[in-house]
Amino acid sequence: MSNPARKSNSENNFNPNMNNRKWKKIEVIFEFLLFGIVIGITEDLIAIKFATGEPITLKIISIVILIAIPFAILGEVIFDRIDFAKIFKKIFEKNK
């Protein structure tokens, strides 16, 4: 007979495999987010330099950082989770 005070792993929400997968997923998201921020800042600074010819100052870098971070978050958290191929396939199949 089982002890009613003792809960199973599923009741305790402790599953080592599930926990490991969750951390791995979070790790991948943060890696892409960090990479997205660095690449976004770099490309924005290059575009500003070539488009305007202005020297890159600390003020310009701070503005670029303030703009790049929200877009990197949007790109990683929202848009990377949307399967646009599936959406377009549904749209174009309806139009046939």
Secondary structure as GFF3:
##gff-version 3
##sequence-region A 1 96
A	DSSP	alpha_helix	9	12	.	.	.	ID=ss1
A	DSSP	alpha_helix	16	52	.	.	.	ID=ss2
A	DSSP	alpha_helix	58	73	.	.	.	ID=ss3
A	DSSP	pi_helix	74	78	.	.	.	ID=ss4
A	DSSP	three_ten_helix	79	81	.	.	.	ID=ss5
A	DSSP	alpha_helix	84	95	.	.	.	ID=ss6
###
